[in-house]
Amino acid sequence: MTSKYKIAPEVSWRKLEGEYFFITPRSSEIHSVDGPGCEMVDLLLAGKSCTEIGKELAQGYEAEAADIASDAQNLLEQLLAKHILEPDHE
């Protein structure tokens, strides 16, 4: 699986006060990601792998890197399934 992702071009989005808001045209739903999830999205967009995200965020949270990496992978899978993120092949 690629480690570089981007927000799908058809998705409208904003990041406000530490929270992402995404509107997907396929479903016309509003999705939000906040807290550690927002940090995970930032790192995914920066090209970090889920393992790297786990290691980086474990420094600031009382959690194991492997648990955070698993959470990042779950979030990534949800964002891909909802067509919010897509692989960045550039």
Secondary structure, DSSP 8 states (H G I E B T S, - for coil): --S-EEE-TT-EEEEETTEEEEEETTTTEEEEEETHHHHHHHHHHTT--HHHHHHHHHTTSSS-HHHHHHHHHHHHHHHHHTTSEEE---
